[in-house]
Amino acid sequence: MDTQAQLLVVLVAGAWPFFVGSLARGAAGAGLHPVVLLPGYACSQLDARLTDEFEPASTAPSCGGGALKGKKGWFRLWKNHKALQEDPALVPCYAELLRLVYDPVAGDYHNVPGVETRVVSFGTTRGFGSDDPATKNTCMEKLVQALEGVGYREGENLFGAPYDFRYAPAPPGEASREFSCFLSSLRLLIEQASQRNGNMSVILVTHSLGGLNANVFLNRSPLAWRRRYVKHFVMVSTGAGGGVFLLRFGGSPSPTDPLSFANTIRSFATAFSALPSPKVFGHAPLVITRAKNYSAYDIPEYLKANGFSDDEVARYVTRVLHVTLNFSAPAVPMTCINGIGVLTAEKLVYWDGDFGANPHVINGDGDGGINIESTLALDSLIGADPEQDDFKSLLIHNTSHVGTISDDLALERLVNEVLEANRAI
């Protein structure tokens, strides 16, 4: 082991007793403000059931037989690693069941006909995570354990707000039934969490996409309600303008991952939610080809070049972009925690213009997913807003997008921020 590696081991080993000690010091948990957690993309579990209206697609013949033949009642659709391991032929079937359909008449998204879905265990943290050991720490499991170590208890002062990650907010006046229902459920959960804890206000803690959803929720809630019910908003691994790596739309589907199927993930209302924002990335080239460079302002044209239909591109412009450009201060006390110092795609080079191929990636700084430009923009778009009088941005070096909620040192920092929010007057 070289000297640098030895030093790292010593630093981590030395910090661990302090981390454990800090958890023990809060074990009593008396007077803690309730916490509501919103997890990141694909971290909420979904159940499904089939009705007589369901007809298997030609691309998913396994939906017409096998393990789903004659299936009645609810079953776990996402994430069901165990079932897909036992019967890999179900992967394209589950990809089909997860797909959304856009109804131009209603102006909204819904499930494939004959498929009903529901979020598992809303109000608790039991609906987070996965039964896949390989992705065990990518959601909020370790954060839940750390919060329990300082006195938080599931169902008493610790709550979870899982959501259907396929749906996204729409601009005011546009239909978004499922997302609107989630916002109503979240508002009621926060009010009940407060009432259950002596009418104390709530600390919202989010990760990744959960932060974008919470920001929309807060900005669409009356200011008087926010100031009454939200003590602090801790937004983790969420930039102000998305990430360049999400501009990669090519690639072959994974034999074990339903979300890797293009016709599935492209159908989601969230497919474009975290694409680079023109407000943050400006006219800098993000995708480079021999014939043309594409900036954040050129994303509609880039989507067309990647095979998206005119209707899909129009939905990006009228629904997604409107929300992206209106990312703003929530006007409640707020702490942003982000990782930096990790190689992060800054430019994608498809020199021959073949967007189905793997690009040459030019890396910059960030957390591996969110670029540092998006992270630093939080200071100008939120911190400098006159409506935002209490704002802190913490950057944790050499920490990835997921590391902010799974690395021991980052977890310690995050839990300390929750405890500090508790102490604030």
C-alpha positions as CSV (number, residue, x, y, z in Angstrom):
1,M,0.0,0.0,0.0
2,D,1.5,3.4,-1.0
3,T,1.8,6.4,1.4
4,Q,-1.2,8.2,0.0
5,A,-3.4,5.1,0.4
6,Q,-2.2,4.6,4.0
7,L,-3.0,8.2,4.8
8,L,-6.5,7.8,3.4
9,V,-7.1,4.7,5.6
10,V,-5.8,6.5,8.7
11,L,-8.1,9.5,8.0
12,V,-11.2,7.4,7.5
13,A,-10.4,5.2,10.5
14,G,-9.9,8.2,12.6
15,A,-13.1,9.8,11.5
16,W,-15.3,6.8,12.1
17,P,-15.3,6.9,15.9
18,F,-16.3,10.6,15.7
19,F,-19.1,9.6,13.4
20,V,-20.3,6.9,15.7
21,G,-20.0,9.2,18.7
22,S,-22.0,11.9,17.0
23,L,-24.8,9.4,16.4
24,A,-24.7,8.2,20.0
25,R,-24.9,11.8,21.3
26,G,-28.3,12.3,19.6
27,A,-29.7,8.9,20.6
28,A,-32.3,10.4,22.9
29,G,-33.9,12.1,19.9
30,A,-35.9,14.4,22.2
31,G,-37.4,17.4,20.5
32,L,-36.3,16.5,17.0
33,H,-38.2,18.1,14.2
34,P,-39.8,15.5,11.9
35,V,-37.9,14.6,8.7
36,V,-39.5,13.7,5.4
37,L,-37.3,12.0,2.8
38,L,-37.6,12.1,-0.9
39,P,-35.4,9.6,-2.7
40,G,-33.8,9.9,-6.2
41,Y,-34.7,8.6,-9.6
42,A,-35.8,4.9,-9.7
43,C,-35.5,4.6,-5.9
44,S,-39.3,4.2,-5.3
45,Q,-40.8,0.8,-5.6
46,L,-43.9,0.3,-7.8
47,D,-46.6,-2.4,-7.7
48,A,-48.7,-3.3,-10.8
49,R,-51.7,-5.3,-11.7
50,L,-53.2,-6.3,-15.0
51,T,-56.8,-5.9,-16.1
52,D,-58.7,-7.6,-18.9
53,E,-57.9,-4.7,-21.2
54,F,-54.1,-5.6,-21.2
55,E,-52.7,-6.9,-24.4
56,P,-49.0,-7.9,-24.6
57,A,-47.0,-6.0,-27.1
58,S,-45.2,-7.9,-29.9
59,T,-41.9,-6.8,-28.4
60,A,-42.8,-8.4,-25.0
61,P,-44.2,-11.8,-25.8
62,S,-43.4,-13.1,-22.3
63,C,-46.2,-10.8,-21.0
64,G,-48.7,-13.2,-22.5
65,G,-47.6,-16.3,-20.7
66,G,-45.0,-17.6,-18.3
67,A,-44.9,-16.1,-14.9
68,L,-47.6,-13.5,-15.8
69,K,-50.1,-15.9,-17.3
70,G,-53.4,-15.6,-15.4
71,K,-51.7,-13.3,-12.8
72,K,-54.2,-11.7,-10.5
73,G,-53.8,-9.0,-8.0
74,W,-50.9,-6.7,-7.3
75,F,-47.3,-7.8,-7.8
76,R,-44.0,-6.0,-7.6
77,L,-43.1,-4.3,-10.9
78,W,-40.2,-2.1,-9.8
79,K,-37.7,-3.0,-8.5
80,N,-38.0,-6.7,-8.7
81,H,-34.5,-8.0,-9.1
82,K,-35.3,-11.4,-7.7
83,A,-38.1,-12.2,-10.2
84,L,-36.0,-11.0,-13.2
85,Q,-33.0,-13.1,-12.0
86,E,-35.2,-16.2,-11.8
87,D,-36.9,-15.6,-15.2
88,P,-34.8,-13.2,-17.5
89,A,-37.4,-13.6,-20.2
90,L,-39.6,-11.3,-18.1
91,V,-37.3,-8.3,-18.6
92,P,-38.8,-7.1,-21.9
93,C,-42.2,-7.7,-20.3
94,Y,-41.5,-5.5,-17.3
95,A,-40.1,-2.9,-19.7
96,E,-43.4,-2.9,-21.5
97,L,-45.4,-2.7,-18.3
98,L,-43.4,0.3,-17.1
99,R,-43.8,2.2,-20.4
100,L,-46.0,5.3,-20.4
101,V,-48.4,6.6,-23.1
102,Y,-49.0,10.2,-23.9
103,D,-52.6,11.1,-24.7
104,P,-52.7,14.2,-26.9
105,V,-56.4,14.8,-26.2
106,A,-56.0,14.8,-22.4
107,G,-52.5,16.4,-22.8
108,D,-51.2,13.9,-20.2
109,Y,-49.3,10.7,-19.6
110,H,-50.8,7.4,-18.4
111,N,-49.9,3.7,-18.1
112,V,-50.2,1.3,-21.0
113,P,-53.9,0.3,-21.3
114,G,-54.7,-2.6,-19.0
115,V,-51.9,-1.8,-16.5
116,E,-52.5,-0.2,-13.1
117,T,-49.7,0.9,-10.9
118,R,-49.2,2.2,-7.3
119,V,-46.3,3.5,-5.3
120,V,-45.3,1.1,-2.4
121,S,-45.6,2.3,1.2
122,F,-46.0,6.0,0.8
123,G,-45.4,7.8,4.0
124,T,-42.7,5.4,5.1
125,T,-39.1,4.7,4.0
126,R,-39.9,1.1,3.4
127,G,-40.8,1.9,-0.2
128,F,-37.3,2.9,-1.0
129,G,-34.5,0.9,-2.4
130,S,-34.0,-2.4,-4.2
131,D,-33.7,-6.1,-3.6
132,D,-30.6,-6.0,-5.8
133,P,-27.4,-6.3,-3.6
134,A,-25.4,-4.5,-6.3
135,T,-27.5,-1.3,-5.9
136,K,-28.0,-1.6,-2.2
137,N,-26.6,1.8,-1.3
138,T,-27.7,3.9,-4.2
139,C,-30.9,5.1,-2.5
140,M,-31.4,6.2,1.1
141,E,-31.0,3.1,3.1
142,K,-27.8,4.2,4.8
143,L,-29.2,7.7,5.5
144,V,-32.2,6.2,7.2
145,Q,-29.9,4.1,9.4
146,A,-27.8,7.2,10.2
147,L,-30.9,9.3,11.1
148,E,-32.2,6.5,13.3
149,G,-28.8,6.6,15.0
150,V,-29.4,10.2,16.2
151,G,-32.9,9.5,17.5
152,Y,-35.2,9.4,14.5
153,R,-37.9,6.7,14.4
154,E,-39.8,5.4,11.4
155,G,-43.5,6.5,11.6
156,E,-42.8,8.8,14.6
157,N,-40.6,11.5,13.4
158,L,-39.1,10.0,10.2
159,F,-41.2,9.6,7.1
160,G,-40.7,8.8,3.4
161,A,-42.3,10.2,0.3
162,P,-41.6,7.7,-2.5
163,Y,-43.1,8.7,-5.9
164,D,-43.6,7.3,-9.3
165,F,-40.4,8.4,-10.9
166,R,-41.8,8.1,-14.4
167,Y,-44.0,11.2,-14.0
168,A,-42.8,14.8,-14.0
169,P,-44.2,18.2,-13.2
170,A,-45.8,20.2,-16.0
171,P,-46.2,24.0,-16.3
172,P,-49.2,25.6,-14.7
173,G,-52.2,25.0,-16.9
174,E,-50.8,21.8,-18.4
175,A,-52.2,18.4,-17.3
176,S,-50.1,16.3,-14.9
177,R,-52.5,14.2,-12.9
178,E,-50.2,11.7,-11.3
179,F,-47.6,14.3,-10.3
180,S,-50.3,16.6,-9.0
181,C,-51.6,13.7,-6.9
182,F,-48.1,13.2,-5.5
183,L,-47.9,16.9,-4.5
184,S,-51.2,16.7,-2.7
185,S,-50.1,13.5,-0.9
186,L,-46.8,15.1,0.1
187,R,-48.5,18.2,1.4
188,L,-50.8,16.1,3.6
189,L,-47.9,13.9,4.8
190,I,-46.0,17.0,5.9
191,E,-49.0,18.4,7.7
192,Q,-49.6,15.0,9.5
193,A,-45.9,14.7,10.4
194,S,-46.0,18.1,12.0
195,Q,-49.2,17.4,13.9
196,R,-47.8,14.1,15.1
197,N,-44.8,15.9,16.5
198,G,-46.4,18.7,18.5
199,N,-47.0,20.9,15.5
200,M,-43.2,21.3,14.9
201,S,-42.2,22.2,11.3
202,V,-40.7,19.6,9.0
203,I,-37.2,19.2,7.6
204,L,-37.3,18.0,4.0
205,V,-34.3,15.9,2.9
206,T,-34.0,15.0,-0.8
207,H,-31.6,13.3,-3.2
208,S,-31.2,13.9,-6.9
209,L,-34.5,13.9,-8.8
210,G,-36.3,14.1,-5.4
211,G,-34.8,17.6,-5.0
212,L,-36.2,18.8,-8.3
213,N,-39.6,17.5,-7.3
214,A,-39.4,19.1,-3.8
215,N,-38.4,22.4,-5.3
216,V,-41.4,22.5,-7.6
217,F,-43.6,21.4,-4.7
218,L,-42.3,24.3,-2.5
219,N,-42.6,26.9,-5.2
220,R,-46.2,25.9,-5.9
221,S,-47.2,26.0,-2.2
222,P,-48.5,29.2,-0.6
223,L,-45.7,31.1,1.1
224,A,-47.6,31.1,4.4
225,W,-47.9,27.3,4.3
226,R,-44.2,26.9,3.6
227,R,-43.2,29.1,6.5
228,R,-45.6,27.3,8.8
229,Y,-44.7,23.7,7.9
230,V,-41.2,23.6,6.4
231,K,-38.3,24.4,8.8
232,H,-35.5,23.5,6.4
233,F,-34.9,22.1,3.0
234,V,-31.8,19.9,2.6
235,M,-31.3,19.2,-1.1
236,V,-28.6,16.7,-1.9
237,S,-27.0,15.9,-5.3
238,T,-29.3,18.2,-7.2
239,G,-27.9,20.9,-9.5
240,A,-29.7,23.9,-10.9
241,G,-29.4,22.8,-14.5
242,G,-29.1,19.1,-15.0
243,G,-26.2,17.1,-16.5
244,V,-24.5,16.6,-19.8
245,F,-24.3,12.8,-19.5
246,L,-28.1,12.6,-19.8
247,L,-27.7,13.6,-23.5
248,R,-26.6,10.0,-24.2
249,F,-29.7,8.4,-25.8
250,G,-28.0,5.5,-27.7
251,G,-26.9,2.1,-26.5
252,S,-28.3,-1.4,-26.5
253,P,-30.8,-2.6,-23.8
254,S,-29.4,-4.5,-20.9
255,P,-30.6,-8.1,-20.6
256,T,-31.3,-7.5,-16.9
257,D,-32.5,-3.9,-16.7
258,P,-36.1,-3.0,-17.9
259,L,-35.2,0.7,-17.8
260,S,-32.5,0.3,-20.4
261,F,-35.1,-0.4,-23.2
262,A,-35.3,2.8,-25.3
263,N,-39.0,2.5,-25.9
264,T,-39.5,2.4,-22.1
265,I,-37.4,5.1,-20.7
266,R,-38.0,7.4,-23.7
267,S,-41.7,7.2,-22.9
268,F,-41.4,8.6,-19.4
269,A,-42.4,12.1,-18.6
270,T,-39.1,12.4,-16.8
271,A,-37.1,11.4,-19.9
272,F,-35.9,15.0,-20.3
273,S,-36.3,16.4,-16.8
274,A,-32.6,16.8,-16.0
275,L,-31.2,17.7,-19.5
276,P,-28.8,20.6,-19.4
277,S,-30.5,23.9,-18.9
278,P,-29.8,26.8,-21.3
279,K,-29.9,29.1,-18.2
280,V,-26.9,27.3,-16.7
281,F,-24.9,26.0,-19.7
282,G,-25.6,28.8,-22.2
283,H,-24.2,28.5,-25.7
284,A,-21.2,26.3,-24.8
285,P,-21.0,23.2,-27.1
286,L,-22.1,20.1,-25.2
287,V,-22.3,17.6,-28.1
288,I,-19.8,17.8,-30.9
289,T,-20.0,16.4,-34.4
290,R,-18.2,17.1,-37.6
291,A,-21.2,18.8,-39.1
292,K,-22.6,20.6,-36.1
293,N,-22.1,21.4,-32.4
294,Y,-25.1,21.4,-30.0
295,S,-25.5,23.6,-27.0
296,A,-28.2,23.5,-24.4
297,Y,-30.1,25.9,-26.6
298,D,-30.0,23.4,-29.4
299,I,-31.5,20.5,-27.5
300,P,-34.7,20.4,-29.5
301,E,-32.7,19.9,-32.7
302,Y,-30.5,17.4,-31.0
303,L,-33.5,15.4,-29.9
304,K,-34.8,15.3,-33.5
305,A,-31.4,14.0,-34.6
306,N,-31.7,11.2,-32.1
307,G,-34.9,10.0,-33.5
308,F,-37.4,11.7,-31.2
309,S,-40.7,12.6,-33.0
310,D,-41.9,16.1,-33.6
311,D,-44.5,15.6,-30.9
312,E,-41.9,14.4,-28.3
313,V,-39.7,17.4,-29.1
314,A,-42.7,19.7,-28.7
315,R,-43.4,18.2,-25.3
316,Y,-39.8,18.9,-24.3
317,V,-40.2,22.6,-25.3
318,T,-43.7,23.2,-23.9
319,R,-43.6,21.0,-20.8
320,V,-40.1,20.2,-19.6
321,L,-38.2,23.3,-20.7
322,H,-40.7,25.6,-19.0
323,V,-40.2,23.9,-15.7
324,T,-36.4,23.7,-16.1
325,L,-36.1,27.5,-16.8
326,N,-38.2,28.3,-13.8
327,F,-36.0,26.5,-11.3
328,S,-35.9,29.1,-8.5
329,A,-35.5,29.8,-4.8
330,P,-38.1,28.0,-2.5
331,A,-38.0,30.9,0.0
332,V,-37.4,28.5,3.0
333,P,-34.1,27.9,4.8
334,M,-32.1,25.7,2.5
335,T,-28.9,23.7,2.5
336,C,-27.5,22.3,-0.8
337,I,-25.0,19.4,-0.5
338,N,-23.2,18.2,-3.6
339,G,-20.2,16.1,-4.5
340,I,-17.3,17.4,-6.7
341,G,-13.9,16.2,-7.8
342,V,-15.3,13.3,-9.8
343,L,-14.8,12.9,-13.5
344,T,-18.0,14.0,-15.1
345,A,-19.0,14.1,-18.8
346,E,-18.6,17.7,-20.0
347,K,-18.8,17.2,-23.8
348,L,-19.9,14.2,-25.9
349,V,-18.1,13.8,-29.2
350,Y,-20.0,11.9,-32.0
351,W,-17.6,13.0,-34.8
352,D,-19.4,11.0,-37.5
353,G,-22.8,11.9,-36.3
354,D,-23.8,8.4,-35.2
355,F,-25.7,9.0,-32.0
356,G,-26.3,5.3,-31.6
357,A,-22.6,4.7,-31.0
358,N,-20.6,5.3,-27.8
359,P,-19.3,8.9,-27.8
360,H,-15.8,10.0,-27.0
361,V,-16.3,11.7,-23.6
362,I,-14.5,14.8,-22.6
363,N,-14.6,15.0,-18.8
364,G,-14.8,17.9,-16.5
365,D,-15.6,18.3,-12.8
366,G,-18.7,17.3,-11.0
367,D,-20.1,14.3,-9.1
368,G,-20.0,11.9,-12.0
369,G,-23.5,12.9,-13.1
370,I,-24.2,16.5,-12.3
371,N,-21.6,19.0,-13.7
372,I,-20.0,21.5,-11.5
373,E,-21.5,24.3,-13.6
374,S,-24.9,23.0,-12.5
375,T,-23.8,22.9,-8.9
376,L,-22.3,26.3,-8.8
377,A,-25.4,27.8,-10.4
378,L,-27.3,27.1,-7.2
379,D,-25.5,30.1,-5.7
380,S,-26.8,32.5,-8.4
381,L,-30.2,31.0,-9.0
382,I,-31.1,30.4,-5.3
383,G,-28.5,31.9,-3.0
384,A,-28.6,35.4,-4.6
385,D,-32.4,35.5,-4.8
386,P,-33.6,38.3,-2.5
387,E,-36.5,36.0,-1.4
388,Q,-34.0,33.4,-0.1
389,D,-32.6,34.8,3.1
390,D,-31.1,31.6,4.5
391,F,-29.0,29.5,2.1
392,K,-25.9,27.4,2.4
393,S,-24.1,25.4,-0.3
394,L,-21.7,22.6,0.8
395,L,-19.3,20.9,-1.7
396,I,-17.8,17.6,-0.6
397,H,-14.6,16.8,-2.5
398,N,-14.0,13.4,-4.2
399,T,-17.6,12.4,-3.6
400,S,-19.9,11.0,-6.3
401,H,-23.6,11.5,-7.0
402,V,-24.6,8.5,-4.8
403,G,-21.6,8.9,-2.4
404,T,-23.4,11.9,-0.8
405,I,-25.9,9.5,0.8
406,S,-23.7,6.4,1.1
407,D,-20.1,7.4,2.0
408,D,-19.5,7.5,5.7
409,L,-17.9,11.0,5.8
410,A,-20.6,12.5,3.5
411,L,-23.3,10.9,5.6
412,E,-21.8,12.4,8.8
413,R,-21.9,15.8,7.1
414,L,-25.5,15.3,6.0
415,V,-26.8,14.2,9.4
416,N,-25.0,17.1,11.1
417,E,-26.8,19.5,8.7
418,V,-30.1,17.9,9.8
419,L,-29.1,18.3,13.5
420,E,-28.0,21.9,12.9
421,A,-31.4,22.6,11.2
422,N,-33.0,21.3,14.4
423,R,-31.1,23.7,16.5
424,A,-31.8,26.8,14.3
425,I,-34.2,29.2,15.8
